[in-house]
């Protein structure tokens, strides 16, 4: 009986957490667009994230508060998940801010079996100029594959590794950087491994997406209630993504601190 009560209590807490997240989500304006006050164009650097969770620990204002001077003017912009959302929002942001350089940042799934969770990886145009500073802070050069869906299982990741020879998979960077190249704007992909090549995700997040490539939190609650045994894995995955976001935030803050416009 005590085990059943513990499981019921855990389900209840999880449902409350997801419900709170859903309510907050509904209050926000679509979850896309500029973050904070919009800088005056042109900006030295425009940083794109797909979702707010990826930039949770990216707070360059903390560096400024500690007396560090940021090397360039910048703007953060949230695009939403997937290629369609990225294309629409990136064109709008670039037209508004006229950036000198662009970074697409966030989570990536590991395909290369040697890359562990929390590893910061990057790829850049030859004239972007971020590489030396990134590698000095511990980031590794990598090849990315831009997929149309979330890679859920270790088996799927292994197949992508064999087929693409890419080190990591994500869903937006190729579109963003193609647009940048069309507009002759140097760009880079800077991502952190949120789940490595050996790991199955706790849920099929593709089945929980809306037609606009957003998580449907009502479906998420239903999936959790239907499979309460997956709750410990979901909690562990949440902890893992928080740690990955911390690593990414620290790397980006250091990059902003040393960069010069």
Phi and psi restraints in degrees (value plus and minus 20) as a CYANA .aco file:
   2 UNK   PHI     -82.5   -42.5
   2 UNK   PSI     -57.0   -17.0
   3 UNK   PHI     -83.3   -43.3
   3 UNK   PSI     -61.1   -21.1
   4 UNK   PHI     -85.0   -45.0
   4 UNK   PSI     -60.8   -20.8
   5 UNK   PHI     -84.4   -44.4
   5 UNK   PSI     -60.2   -20.2
   6 UNK   PHI     -83.3   -43.3
   6 UNK   PSI     -63.4   -23.4
   7 UNK   PHI     -84.8   -44.8
   7 UNK   PSI     -62.0   -22.0
   8 UNK   PHI     -82.5   -42.5
   8 UNK   PSI     -62.0   -22.0
   9 UNK   PHI     -84.5   -44.5
   9 UNK   PSI     -57.6   -17.6
  10 UNK   PHI     -86.8   -46.8
  10 UNK   PSI     -62.5   -22.5
  11 UNK   PHI     -80.5   -40.5
  11 UNK   PSI     -63.6   -23.6
  12 UNK   PHI     -80.5   -40.5
  12 UNK   PSI     -64.2   -24.2
  13 UNK   PHI     -84.3   -44.3
  13 UNK   PSI     -62.6   -22.6
  14 UNK   PHI     -81.9   -41.9
  14 UNK   PSI     -64.4   -24.4
  15 UNK   PHI     -81.2   -41.2
  15 UNK   PSI     -61.4   -21.4
  16 UNK   PHI     -83.2   -43.2
  16 UNK   PSI     -62.1   -22.1
  17 UNK   PHI     -82.9   -42.9
  17 UNK   PSI     -64.7   -24.7
  18 UNK   PHI     -87.1   -47.1
  18 UNK   PSI     -58.3   -18.3
  19 UNK   PHI     -82.9   -42.9
  19 UNK   PSI     -61.3   -21.3
  20 UNK   PHI     -83.2   -43.2
  20 UNK   PSI     -62.5   -22.5
  21 UNK   PHI     -83.0   -43.0
  21 UNK   PSI     -60.6   -20.6
  22 UNK   PHI     -83.1   -43.1
  22 UNK   PSI     -63.7   -23.7
  23 UNK   PHI     -83.9   -43.9
  23 UNK   PSI     -61.6   -21.6
  24 UNK   PHI     -84.2   -44.2
  24 UNK   PSI     -59.1   -19.1
  25 UNK   PHI     -80.6   -40.6
  25 UNK   PSI     -62.8   -22.8
  26 UNK   PHI     -87.0   -47.0
  26 UNK   PSI     -50.2   -10.2
  27 UNK   PHI     -95.7   -55.7
  27 UNK   PSI     -44.4    -4.4
  28 UNK   PHI     -99.9   -59.9
  28 UNK   PSI     131.8   171.8
  29 UNK   PHI     -95.8   -55.8
  29 UNK   PSI      69.2   109.2
  30 UNK   PHI      35.4    75.4
  30 UNK   PSI     -28.0    12.0
  31 UNK   PHI      51.9    91.9
  31 UNK   PSI       2.3    42.3
  32 UNK   PHI    -155.2  -115.2
  32 UNK   PSI     142.9   182.9
  33 UNK   PHI      86.5   126.5
  33 UNK   PSI    -190.3  -150.3
  34 UNK   PHI     -87.2   -47.2
  34 UNK   PSI     129.3   169.3
  35 UNK   PHI    -126.8   -86.8
  35 UNK   PSI     103.1   143.1
  36 UNK   PHI      57.4    97.4
  36 UNK   PSI    -187.7  -147.7
  37 UNK   PHI     -84.7   -44.7
  37 UNK   PSI     120.6   160.6
  38 UNK   PHI    -101.4   -61.4
  38 UNK   PSI     106.1   146.1
  39 UNK   PHI     -91.6   -51.6
  39 UNK   PSI     137.0   177.0
  40 UNK   PHI     -98.6   -58.6
  40 UNK   PSI     112.5   152.5
  41 UNK   PHI     -93.4   -53.4
  41 UNK   PSI     134.4   174.4
  42 UNK   PHI    -102.7   -62.7
  42 UNK   PSI     128.6   168.6
  43 UNK   PHI    -119.9   -79.9
  43 UNK   PSI     130.3   170.3
  44 UNK   PHI     -89.5   -49.5
  44 UNK   PSI     -53.8   -13.8
  45 UNK   PHI    -168.2  -128.2
  45 UNK   PSI     111.0   151.0
  46 UNK   PHI    -136.0   -96.0
  46 UNK   PSI     102.2   142.2
  47 UNK   PHI    -129.7   -89.7
  47 UNK   PSI     106.0   146.0
  48 UNK   PHI    -126.3   -86.3
  48 UNK   PSI     113.2   153.2
  49 UNK   PHI    -142.9  -102.9
  49 UNK   PSI     128.4   168.4
  50 UNK   PHI     -95.3   -55.3
  50 UNK   PSI     -63.8   -23.8
  51 UNK   PHI    -157.5  -117.5
  51 UNK   PSI     139.6   179.6
  52 UNK   PHI     -85.7   -45.7
  52 UNK   PSI     -49.3    -9.3
  53 UNK   PHI     -79.1   -39.1
  53 UNK   PSI     -50.8   -10.8
  54 UNK   PHI     -90.4   -50.4
  54 UNK   PSI     -48.9    -8.9
  55 UNK   PHI    -124.6   -84.6
  55 UNK   PSI      -3.6    36.4
  56 UNK   PHI     -76.9   -36.9
  56 UNK   PSI     -55.4   -15.4
  57 UNK   PHI    -130.6   -90.6
  57 UNK   PSI      -4.2    35.8
  58 UNK   PHI    -113.6   -73.6
  58 UNK   PSI      82.7   122.7
  59 UNK   PHI    -157.0  -117.0
  59 UNK   PSI      56.2    96.2
  60 UNK   PHI     -82.2   -42.2
  60 UNK   PSI     -38.8     1.2
  61 UNK   PHI     -83.8   -43.8
  61 UNK   PSI     -42.9    -2.9
  62 UNK   PHI     -86.4   -46.4
  62 UNK   PSI     -58.6   -18.6
  63 UNK   PHI     -83.9   -43.9
  63 UNK   PSI     -62.0   -22.0
  64 UNK   PHI     -83.8   -43.8
  64 UNK   PSI     -58.0   -18.0
  65 UNK   PHI     -85.9   -45.9
  65 UNK   PSI     -46.3    -6.3
  66 UNK   PHI    -106.0   -66.0
  66 UNK   PSI     -18.1    21.9
  67 UNK   PHI      77.6   117.6
  67 UNK   PSI     -18.8    21.2
  68 UNK   PHI     -99.9   -59.9
  68 UNK   PSI     118.9   158.9
  69 UNK   PHI    -114.9   -74.9
  69 UNK   PSI     110.0   150.0
  70 UNK   PHI     -96.8   -56.8
  70 UNK   PSI     118.4   158.4
  71 UNK   PHI     -98.5   -58.5
  71 UNK   PSI     -30.5     9.5
  72 UNK   PHI    -174.4  -134.4
  72 UNK   PSI     133.9   173.9
  73 UNK   PHI     -93.2   -53.2
  73 UNK   PSI     125.0   165.0
  74 UNK   PHI    -169.3  -129.3
  74 UNK   PSI     144.5   184.5
  75 UNK   PHI    -163.3  -123.3
  75 UNK   PSI     118.5   158.5
  76 UNK   PHI    -122.0   -82.0
  76 UNK   PSI     120.3   160.3
  77 UNK   PHI    -160.3  -120.3
  77 UNK   PSI     111.5   151.5
  78 UNK   PHI    -118.1   -78.1
  78 UNK   PSI     107.6   147.6
  79 UNK   PHI    -117.6   -77.6
  79 UNK   PSI     -43.3    -3.3
  80 UNK   PHI      67.8   107.8
  80 UNK   PSI     142.2   182.2
  81 UNK   PHI    -100.6   -60.6
  81 UNK   PSI     130.0   170.0
  82 UNK   PHI      70.8   110.8
  82 UNK   PSI     146.4   186.4
  83 UNK   PHI     -86.9   -46.9
  83 UNK   PSI     -63.4   -23.4
  84 UNK   PHI     -82.4   -42.4
  84 UNK   PSI     -69.0   -29.0
  85 UNK   PHI     -82.2   -42.2
  85 UNK   PSI     -61.3   -21.3
  86 UNK   PHI     -81.6   -41.6
  86 UNK   PSI     -67.6   -27.6
  87 UNK   PHI     -80.2   -40.2
  87 UNK   PSI     -65.8   -25.8
  88 UNK   PHI     -83.6   -43.6
  88 UNK   PSI     -66.8   -26.8
  89 UNK   PHI     -95.9   -55.9
  89 UNK   PSI     -54.3   -14.3
  90 UNK   PHI     -86.4   -46.4
  90 UNK   PSI     -63.5   -23.5
  91 UNK   PHI     -82.5   -42.5
  91 UNK   PSI     -60.7   -20.7
  92 UNK   PHI     -83.1   -43.1
  92 UNK   PSI     -65.8   -25.8
  93 UNK   PHI     -85.2   -45.2
  93 UNK   PSI     -63.2   -23.2
  94 UNK   PHI     -85.4   -45.4
  94 UNK   PSI     -60.9   -20.9
  95 UNK   PHI     -82.8   -42.8
  95 UNK   PSI     -54.6   -14.6
  96 UNK   PHI     -96.8   -56.8
  96 UNK   PSI     -59.9   -19.9
  97 UNK   PHI    -129.8   -89.8
  97 UNK   PSI     -36.0     4.0
  98 UNK   PHI      27.0    67.0
  98 UNK   PSI      40.4    80.4
  99 UNK   PHI     -91.9   -51.9
  99 UNK   PSI     131.4   171.4
 100 UNK   PHI     -99.9   -59.9
 100 UNK   PSI     -55.7   -15.7
 101 UNK   PHI    -163.0  -123.0
 101 UNK   PSI     139.4   179.4
 102 UNK   PHI    -152.3  -112.3
 102 UNK   PSI     122.3   162.3
 103 UNK   PHI    -143.9  -103.9
 103 UNK   PSI     112.1   152.1
 104 UNK   PHI    -125.1   -85.1
 104 UNK   PSI     100.6   140.6
 105 UNK   PHI    -147.9  -107.9
 105 UNK   PSI     139.4   179.4
 106 UNK   PHI     130.5   170.5
 106 UNK   PSI    -174.8  -134.8
 107 UNK   PHI    -107.7   -67.7
 107 UNK   PSI     137.6   177.6
 108 UNK   PHI    -167.0  -127.0
 108 UNK   PSI     128.0   168.0
 109 UNK   PHI    -107.7   -67.7
 109 UNK   PSI     118.3   158.3
 110 UNK   PHI     -95.6   -55.6
 110 UNK   PSI     114.7   154.7
 111 UNK   PHI    -131.2   -91.2
 111 UNK   PSI     -58.8   -18.8
 112 UNK   PHI     -91.4   -51.4
 112 UNK   PSI      99.2   139.2
 113 UNK   PHI     -82.1   -42.1
 113 UNK   PSI     -35.9     4.1
 114 UNK   PHI    -104.8   -64.8
 114 UNK   PSI     -31.9     8.1
 115 UNK   PHI    -107.8   -67.8
 115 UNK   PSI     104.4   144.4
 116 UNK   PHI    -118.3   -78.3
 116 UNK   PSI     141.4   181.4
 117 UNK   PHI     -77.1   -37.1
 117 UNK   PSI     117.9   157.9
 118 UNK   PHI      71.8   111.8
 118 UNK   PSI     -24.3    15.7
 119 UNK   PHI     -97.1   -57.1
 119 UNK   PSI     107.4   147.4
 120 UNK   PHI    -109.2   -69.2
 120 UNK   PSI     109.1   149.1
 121 UNK   PHI    -150.5  -110.5
 121 UNK   PSI     139.8   179.8
 122 UNK   PHI    -172.6  -132.6
 122 UNK   PSI     141.1   181.1
 123 UNK   PHI    -164.5  -124.5
 123 UNK   PSI     125.5   165.5
 124 UNK   PHI    -167.9  -127.9
 124 UNK   PSI     138.0   178.0
 125 UNK   PHI     -87.1   -47.1
 125 UNK   PSI     134.6   174.6
 126 UNK   PHI     -80.8   -40.8
 126 UNK   PSI     -47.0    -7.0
 127 UNK   PHI    -123.0   -83.0
 127 UNK   PSI      -9.1    30.9
 128 UNK   PHI     -94.8   -54.8
 128 UNK   PSI     -60.8   -20.8
 129 UNK   PHI      61.0   101.0
 129 UNK   PSI      -2.0    38.0
 130 UNK   PHI    -110.6   -70.6
 130 UNK   PSI     -42.7    -2.7
 131 UNK   PHI     -72.1   -32.1
 131 UNK   PSI     -72.6   -32.6
 132 UNK   PHI     -77.7   -37.7
 132 UNK   PSI     -62.9   -22.9
 133 UNK   PHI     -88.0   -48.0
 133 UNK   PSI     -58.5   -18.5
 134 UNK   PHI     -84.8   -44.8
 134 UNK   PSI     -65.1   -25.1
 135 UNK   PHI     -88.6   -48.6
 135 UNK   PSI     -50.6   -10.6
 136 UNK   PHI     -84.3   -44.3
 136 UNK   PSI     -49.7    -9.7
 137 UNK   PHI    -110.6   -70.6
 137 UNK   PSI     -17.1    22.9
 138 UNK   PHI      86.4   126.4
 138 UNK   PSI     -21.7    18.3
 139 UNK   PHI     -92.6   -52.6
 139 UNK   PSI     134.0   174.0
 140 UNK   PHI    -136.5   -96.5
 140 UNK   PSI     120.9   160.9
 141 UNK   PHI     -88.0   -48.0
 141 UNK   PSI     126.4   166.4
 142 UNK   PHI    -175.8  -135.8
 142 UNK   PSI     142.2   182.2
 143 UNK   PHI    -124.6   -84.6
 143 UNK   PSI     114.1   154.1
 144 UNK   PHI    -130.4   -90.4
 144 UNK   PSI     127.7   167.7
 145 UNK   PHI    -137.3   -97.3
 145 UNK   PSI     105.6   145.6
 146 UNK   PHI    -113.2   -73.2
 146 UNK   PSI      88.0   128.0
 147 UNK   PHI    -118.3   -78.3
 147 UNK   PSI     139.0   179.0
 148 UNK   PHI    -108.7   -68.7
 148 UNK   PSI     -23.6    16.4
 149 UNK   PHI    -166.2  -126.2
 149 UNK   PSI     144.5   184.5
 150 UNK   PHI     -94.4   -54.4
 150 UNK   PSI     110.5   150.5
 151 UNK   PHI     -98.7   -58.7
 151 UNK   PSI      93.3   133.3
 152 UNK   PHI    -112.3   -72.3
 152 UNK   PSI     -64.0   -24.0
 153 UNK   PHI    -130.1   -90.1
 153 UNK   PSI     139.5   179.5
 154 UNK   PHI     -80.9   -40.9
 154 UNK   PSI     -55.2   -15.2
 155 UNK   PHI     -83.9   -43.9
 155 UNK   PSI     -62.8   -22.8
 156 UNK   PHI     -84.0   -44.0
 156 UNK   PSI     -60.8   -20.8
 157 UNK   PHI     -84.8   -44.8
 157 UNK   PSI     -60.5   -20.5
 158 UNK   PHI     -82.5   -42.5
 158 UNK   PSI     -59.9   -19.9
 159 UNK   PHI     -85.2   -45.2
 159 UNK   PSI     -61.3   -21.3
 160 UNK   PHI     -85.6   -45.6
 160 UNK   PSI     -58.3   -18.3
 161 UNK   PHI     -79.8   -39.8
 161 UNK   PSI     -64.1   -24.1
 162 UNK   PHI     -88.2   -48.2
 162 UNK   PSI     -61.4   -21.4
 163 UNK   PHI     -96.5   -56.5
 163 UNK   PSI     -59.1   -19.1
 164 UNK   PHI    -124.7   -84.7
 164 UNK   PSI     -40.7    -0.7
 165 UNK   PHI      41.4    81.4
 165 UNK   PSI      -3.3    36.7
 166 UNK   PHI    -102.4   -62.4
 166 UNK   PSI     134.2   174.2
 167 UNK   PHI    -106.1   -66.1
 167 UNK   PSI     -45.7    -5.7
 168 UNK   PHI    -173.0  -133.0
 168 UNK   PSI     137.9   177.9
 169 UNK   PHI    -143.8  -103.8
 169 UNK   PSI     119.2   159.2
 170 UNK   PHI    -171.2  -131.2
 170 UNK   PSI    -188.5  -148.5
 171 UNK   PHI    -147.3  -107.3
 171 UNK   PSI     -22.3    17.7
 172 UNK   PHI    -149.0  -109.0
 172 UNK   PSI     -48.2    -8.2
 173 UNK   PHI     -81.6   -41.6
 173 UNK   PSI     -59.9   -19.9
 174 UNK   PHI     -80.5   -40.5
 174 UNK   PSI     -62.2   -22.2
 175 UNK   PHI     -84.2   -44.2
 175 UNK   PSI     -66.6   -26.6
 176 UNK   PHI     -81.3   -41.3
 176 UNK   PSI     -65.2   -25.2
 177 UNK   PHI     -95.8   -55.8
 177 UNK   PSI     -47.3    -7.3
 178 UNK   PHI     -83.9   -43.9
 178 UNK   PSI     -63.4   -23.4
 179 UNK   PHI     -82.6   -42.6
 179 UNK   PSI     -62.1   -22.1
 180 UNK   PHI     -81.9   -41.9
 180 UNK   PSI     -60.6   -20.6
 181 UNK   PHI     -87.0   -47.0
 181 UNK   PSI     -57.2   -17.2
 182 UNK   PHI     -79.5   -39.5
 182 UNK   PSI     -54.5   -14.5
 183 UNK   PHI    -117.6   -77.6
 183 UNK   PSI     -12.7    27.3
 184 UNK   PHI      40.0    80.0
 184 UNK   PSI      23.4    63.4
 185 UNK   PHI    -131.7   -91.7
 185 UNK   PSI      98.3   138.3
 186 UNK   PHI     -79.8   -39.8
 186 UNK   PSI     120.0   160.0
 187 UNK   PHI    -163.9  -123.9
 187 UNK   PSI     144.7   184.7
 188 UNK   PHI    -166.7  -126.7
 188 UNK   PSI     132.3   172.3
 189 UNK   PHI    -125.6   -85.6
 189 UNK   PSI     104.0   144.0
 190 UNK   PHI    -148.6  -108.6
 190 UNK   PSI      94.1   134.1
 191 UNK   PHI    -155.9  -115.9
 191 UNK   PSI     144.3   184.3
 192 UNK   PHI    -142.4  -102.4
 192 UNK   PSI     120.5   160.5
 193 UNK   PHI     -91.5   -51.5
 193 UNK   PSI      94.8   134.8
 194 UNK   PHI    -114.3   -74.3
 194 UNK   PSI     -45.5    -5.5
 195 UNK   PHI    -167.9  -127.9
 195 UNK   PSI     108.8   148.8
 196 UNK   PHI    -105.5   -65.5
 196 UNK   PSI     158.2   198.2
 197 UNK   PHI     -84.7   -44.7
 197 UNK   PSI     -41.9    -1.9
 198 UNK   PHI    -110.0   -70.0
 198 UNK   PSI     -22.7    17.3
 199 UNK   PHI    -126.3   -86.3
 199 UNK   PSI     111.8   151.8
 200 UNK   PHI    -104.4   -64.4
 200 UNK   PSI     119.0   159.0
 201 UNK   PHI     -94.2   -54.2
 201 UNK   PSI     132.7   172.7
 202 UNK   PHI     -91.9   -51.9
 202 UNK   PSI     -39.7     0.3
 203 UNK   PHI    -161.2  -121.2
 203 UNK   PSI     139.8   179.8
 204 UNK   PHI    -103.7   -63.7
 204 UNK   PSI      73.3   113.3
 205 UNK   PHI     -88.0   -48.0
 205 UNK   PSI     -41.1    -1.1
 206 UNK   PHI     -82.6   -42.6
 206 UNK   PSI     -55.9   -15.9
 207 UNK   PHI     -93.3   -53.3
 207 UNK   PSI     -32.4     7.6
 208 UNK   PHI    -121.0   -81.0
 208 UNK   PSI     -16.1    23.9
 209 UNK   PHI    -103.7   -63.7
 209 UNK   PSI     126.8   166.8
 210 UNK   PHI    -103.4   -63.4
 210 UNK   PSI     157.7   197.7
 211 UNK   PHI     -86.9   -46.9
 211 UNK   PSI     -35.3     4.7
 212 UNK   PHI    -118.8   -78.8
 212 UNK   PSI      -3.5    36.5
 213 UNK   PHI      39.4    79.4
 213 UNK   PSI      26.9    66.9
 214 UNK   PHI    -144.3  -104.3
 214 UNK   PSI     129.3   169.3
 215 UNK   PHI     -88.8   -48.8
 215 UNK   PSI     107.9   147.9
 216 UNK   PHI    -108.0   -68.0
 216 UNK   PSI      85.3   125.3
 217 UNK   PHI     -89.7   -49.7
 217 UNK   PSI     -43.8    -3.8
 218 UNK   PHI     -88.4   -48.4
 218 UNK   PSI     -60.7   -20.7
 219 UNK   PHI     -85.5   -45.5
 219 UNK   PSI     -56.4   -16.4
 220 UNK   PHI     -82.7   -42.7
 220 UNK   PSI     -64.3   -24.3
 221 UNK   PHI     -81.0   -41.0
 221 UNK   PSI     -63.2   -23.2
 222 UNK   PHI     -82.3   -42.3
 222 UNK   PSI     -59.5   -19.5
 223 UNK   PHI     -86.3   -46.3
 223 UNK   PSI     -58.4   -18.4
 224 UNK   PHI     -88.8   -48.8
 224 UNK   PSI     -65.6   -25.6
 225 UNK   PHI     -84.5   -44.5
 225 UNK   PSI     -52.3   -12.3
 226 UNK   PHI     -95.2   -55.2
 226 UNK   PSI     -40.7    -0.7
 227 UNK   PHI    -157.6  -117.6
 227 UNK   PSI      46.1    86.1
 228 UNK   PHI     -80.7   -40.7
 228 UNK   PSI     -40.5    -0.5
 229 UNK   PHI     -86.7   -46.7
 229 UNK   PSI     -35.7     4.3
 230 UNK   PHI    -106.8   -66.8
 230 UNK   PSI     -26.0    14.0
 231 UNK   PHI     -78.8   -38.8
 231 UNK   PSI     -65.5   -25.5
 232 UNK   PHI     -77.8   -37.8
 232 UNK   PSI     -59.0   -19.0
 233 UNK   PHI     -88.4   -48.4
 233 UNK   PSI     -55.7   -15.7
 234 UNK   PHI     -85.3   -45.3
 234 UNK   PSI     -61.9   -21.9
 235 UNK   PHI     -84.7   -44.7
 235 UNK   PSI     -61.4   -21.4
 236 UNK   PHI     -85.5   -45.5
 236 UNK   PSI     -59.3   -19.3
 237 UNK   PHI     -85.9   -45.9
 237 UNK   PSI     -58.4   -18.4
 238 UNK   PHI     -81.9   -41.9
 238 UNK   PSI     -64.7   -24.7
 239 UNK   PHI     -80.3   -40.3
 239 UNK   PSI     -60.4   -20.4
 240 UNK   PHI     -84.5   -44.5
 240 UNK   PSI     -63.4   -23.4
 241 UNK   PHI     -90.0   -50.0
 241 UNK   PSI     -52.3   -12.3
 242 UNK   PHI     -83.4   -43.4
 242 UNK   PSI     -65.2   -25.2
 243 UNK   PHI     -84.0   -44.0
 243 UNK   PSI     -59.1   -19.1
 244 UNK   PHI     -84.3   -44.3
 244 UNK   PSI     -61.6   -21.6
 245 UNK   PHI     -82.9   -42.9
 245 UNK   PSI     -56.7   -16.7
 246 UNK   PHI     -82.8   -42.8
 246 UNK   PSI     -63.5   -23.5
 247 UNK   PHI     -83.6   -43.6
 247 UNK   PSI     -63.8   -23.8
 248 UNK   PHI     -84.4   -44.4
 248 UNK   PSI     -65.3   -25.3
 249 UNK   PHI     -78.3   -38.3
 249 UNK   PSI     -63.6   -23.6
 250 UNK   PHI     -84.2   -44.2
 250 UNK   PSI     -61.3   -21.3
 251 UNK   PHI     -85.1   -45.1
 251 UNK   PSI     -61.4   -21.4
 252 UNK   PHI     -90.4   -50.4
 252 UNK   PSI     -59.6   -19.6
 253 UNK   PHI     -82.0   -42.0
 253 UNK   PSI     -63.0   -23.0
 254 UNK   PHI     -84.9   -44.9
 254 UNK   PSI     -59.5   -19.5
 255 UNK   PHI     -82.3   -42.3
 255 UNK   PSI     -63.5   -23.5
 256 UNK   PHI     -84.5   -44.5
 256 UNK   PSI     -55.1   -15.1
 257 UNK   PHI     -86.3   -46.3
 257 UNK   PSI     -56.6   -16.6
 258 UNK   PHI    -116.7   -76.7
 258 UNK   PSI     -35.1     4.9
 259 UNK   PHI     -91.0   -51.0
 259 UNK   PSI     133.1   173.1
 260 UNK   PHI    -143.3  -103.3
 260 UNK   PSI     116.6   156.6
